[in-house]
């Protein structure tokens, strides 16, 4: 049975069927009845594009940008290395699935940091002085690429795949999504989760949070973290650790600023996946409350 699980995961997550064929859903249009700001008058949000990011403003995070702009925020791309100067006018910095230059073609261990030590120190100091960081690092290789930055704020990333062990035995029936609910206790009570009963994610990593952080999305005993040498390559010998108690979404006040960390990127955007153009993210029928979750997260980072 365990062997069947690994085969199913390898099929489901293979580049030909999965992550490599995610494209932006250009037709997605969010509905926001009460924007936080008048159009274009809100805080400046910069989406990182300077670190070989898989998700960028003009591509797979286009829907993310649409949501924020309809909520009144000013949204722009960051195309520079992080420094005191480049971050000076930014209110919220979004980093989604950055990778090191060596990981732009193959995702095989090791997965080095996407950021220099100087950049990490600049981001940490900027947050301490009042900036807000939304750091998103999906499954391998993204936790490896963002691990040092996460560690600067006390988070420990596991460079693998968080996987539900109770599904996946039939690759034709398995849905590539994970559901966190208040009823099950996996979606935690917080101002960000007000009026939200369910949040859906679409495969990612799991991480350990620092003592002062609050987990919003917490894995239960059904989950493990698979740690392959190569992304999407699983076998019965693939190392694994229990995921129970680990997080896939957490927030942390840090100095005068704030940090939100998530281990999955699709939940905050709208994409189409594979040959069948399957809705994947905010546009998925199971993810009806993810839009509110995104807006609440941004408002928390914006200290509204």
N, C-alpha and C positions, 0 to 999 in steps of 0.2 A: 504493500500500500504506500509506504514511504517513497519507494522508487517511482511509483506512478505520479506522486506529487511533484517530484523533481522534473520528470519528463514534461508534465503539464506546464510547470512554470517556465521551462526552457522554451516550449512552443509559444506560450502566451507572451513572454517578454522578449522574444527574439527580435532583432532589429528589423527583419523583413515584415513583421506583423505589428510591431508596437512603436516604441519610442521614436525610432528613426522616421516614421511616417506621420508624425503629429504635425498638422499644419493649422494655421490660424483660421478661425471661423469668422470670415469677414462680414457675415450677415448678422452676427450677434449684436443686438441692441438692448442694453439694460434699461429698465424702467425705474426711475428714481423720482418719487412724487414730491419729496421735500429735500432738495439739495442743501448741503451744509453751508455752501457759499453761493453768491451770485456767480454766474458763469465766468471762469477765469480769474476770479478774485481771491481764491483760496491759497493756502500754503503751497510752496514749491516742492513738488515731489520729483526726484531724479531717479530714473531707472538705469542701472549700470549696463553699459555696453563696452566697457574697456577691458574686460577680462574673458574674452572668448565665450561670452554667455550664450547658453542654449536658448534662453528666453530673453528677448529684447523688445523695446518699445515698438518698433516697426514690424515685428514679426509675431512670435508666439505669445507675447504679452500685450498685443494690440487691444484685446478685449479688456484686460486689466486697466490699461490707460483710458479706454472709453468710459469705464465705470467711474474712475476718479475725475475725469473731466466733466462728466455729467453731474457729479457731486460738487462741482465748482473749483476743483483743484487745478493748479497750473502743473502740467506734466512735461518733463523734458528728459532727454537722454544724457547720461553721463558718459563722456568719451575720453576722460582723462584719468590718469593714475590718481589714487586718493592722496590728498595732501590737505594741509590746513587751508591753503588758498582755494583748491578746487571744491572744497566742502563748505566754504564760508557762507554762501547764500542759500544753501540747501536746508530745508526744514525736515524732510523725510527722505532717506536714502533707501532705495530698494535694490537688493542684489539677488538675482534669481538665476541659480544654476551656472555659476562661474566655473571655469576650468583653467588649468595650466595649459600653456601652448602645446605641451607634449601630449595632451589628451584630446586634441581636436579631431583625430582620425581613428584612434583605437583606445578602448577603455579597459586597459590592463594594468594591474598593480605594478609599481606603485603609482599613486595618483597624487602628485605634488601640490603644494599650496598654489592657488591662483593669485595670491597676494604676497607682496614683499613684506618683510618685517616692518619696514618704514611705513608702508600703507596701513598695516594693521594698527600700528601705534597712532597714526593720524586719525583713523576711524574711532578708535577707543577714546582718544582725547576729545574728539568732536562730540561724541555721545555724552561724555562726562560733563561737557560744557553746555548741554541742552539739546543736542541733535537727537533725532529718532531714526533707528535702523530697523528695517524689515529684511531679515536675512533668511533666504530660502535655499535649502540645499536638498535636493531630491535623492534618489538612490545612487549607488556607485556609478560614476566616480565623484559625484558632487560633494558628498560628505568629506572625502579626502581633500578635495580642492578648497573647501571652506572650513576645514577642521581647525586650523590655527586661528582663524578669525573668530570662530565660535568659542574656542578655548580662552580667548582674551576676555570674554564675558562670563566664563565659568561653565560653558556647555561642552559636553563630550559627545562627539558625533561617532556613529558606528557606520563604517563605509561598506554598506551592504544593502539588502532588500528586506524590509519588514513584510512578513508574509503570514497570512491567516492559514493555519494548519488544518482547518476544518473544511476548506474549499479547495478547488483546483484539481481534483482527481480526474475530472472530465474537462479537458480544455475547450470542448465545444459548448459547455454550459457555464463555465466559470465567468463571472463578471469581474473585470479588473477595477474593483472599487472596494473601499473600506468605509464602514459606517460607524460614526461615533454618536452616541445618543445620551441624553440626560437620564432616560429610563434605565439604561444599562450602567450608568455611572462612568462612562468613558468620555462623555462631554461634560466638562466641569462647569460649575456655577462661577460666573465672573461677569463684570459689566459688559464685556465683549459678547457673551453668550445670552444676554437678556433677550427674551422673546424668541429664542432659538432652541429647538428640541433635537435637531439632527444636523450634522455636518458630514459630508462625504469627501473622501480623498481617493486618489487614483494610483496607489502603489508608491512607496517612497522609503525613506529611512526611518530609524528610531534613534532617539538621543537621550542622554541623561542631563537633567537640569540642575543648576546650582540651587542652594538652599533657599535663596530669596526669590527665586522665580516661581511662577504659577503655571502649571500645566493645564492647558485647555483641552487638548486631545491626548488621551492616555490609553495605551494598549493594555488589553487584559490577557488572561492566561492562554488564549487561543493563538497568540502570535509568537513567532520566532523571528530572529534576524539572521538571514543567510549571508555569508561573507565569502563570496567567490573570488577567485583570482582575476577572472575576466567577467565583465558585466554580461548577464544573461546566460552564463555557462554554469549549470547546476548539475550536481551528481550526489549520490548518497554520501560521498566523502567531503562534500562542501562543509566547511566549519559553520557552526550555528551557535547562537546564544538565545536564552529566553528573552522575550520582549516585555513581559508583564511588568507594569510600572514605569516603563520608558515612555517618552513623549513623542508626539509628532507635531505638536504646536504648543508653544509656551511664550509667556511674556515676563519681562523683567524691568523694573525701574532701575536705572543705573546712573548714579550721580544726579545731574540735573536733567538727564535725558531718559529715553526709553528704548527698549529692545524687544522686538517680536521675532521669534525664530520658528520656522516651519520646515518640516522634513518632506514636503511634497508641494509641487509647483502648480499642477493643473487645476487644483481646487479654486484658484484665484483668477483663472482666465477661461477662455472658451476656445476649444480646438476641435478639429475633426481628425479622426484616427483611422488609418488603414484604408483598404480599397473600398470599404462600405461607407466611409465617411461617418463613422460612429461619433455622435456628440460626446465630448470628453472634457468635462470641467463645468463651468457655470451653465452651459447649455444642456447638460445631461438631465434627463427627467428625474433622476434620484436626488439631484443637488439643488432643490428649490430654495433652500435656506442659506446656501453658500454665499449668495450676493450680500445678504444682510451681515453675514459673518465677516466678509471682506470689508464692508463699509464700517462696521463696528471696530474692526482691528485698526483701520486707518484713522478713525476718529480718536481711538485710544492713543495711538502714536502721536496724533496731532494735539493731544491734551485737551480735547473738546469735551 
